[in-house]
Amino acid sequence: MPAEQETVLDESAFLVSETDIKGNIRFANDDFCKVAEYTLKELMGKPHSIVRHKDMPKKAFKSLWDTVEAGDIWTGYVKNATKSGGYYWVFATVYPFQSCDGSKGYLSCRRKASQGEIDDAKNLYKLWNEEERT
């Protein structure tokens, strides 16, 4: 089985997506679509977990959801999956918000993570995944 292909973000890449309160995609910008390898049409209405990589520990997403559901801003490093089976790393910031129409949701903005940040996240997530298996 071939190794997964890593997509390394450009320094100027800024990935943005918006979801409803259940995590279903309502918007994704061109950078997000390009890196994740989906069209906007393919993403609309789908759970944001469509780009969740299998290596991400449940504990990381529990932290994210606990934080944003409490009305706070979450930041962290995320390994996401591409449509073709590859992956990419980002530093993500997720904001809870209320739209002009009164609907609530979450806005996620992501930038390139440095190699040092990725290495630190890999080590932490490896520990968390081992804890989840025991």
ABEGO torsion letter per residue (X at the ends): XBBBBBBBBBAABBBBBBBBAAGBBABBBAAAAAAAGBBAAAABGBBAAAABBAABBAAAAAAAAAAAAAGBBBBEBBBBBBAAGBBBBBBBBBBBBBBAAGBBBBBBBBBBBBAAAAAAAAAAAAAAAAAAAX
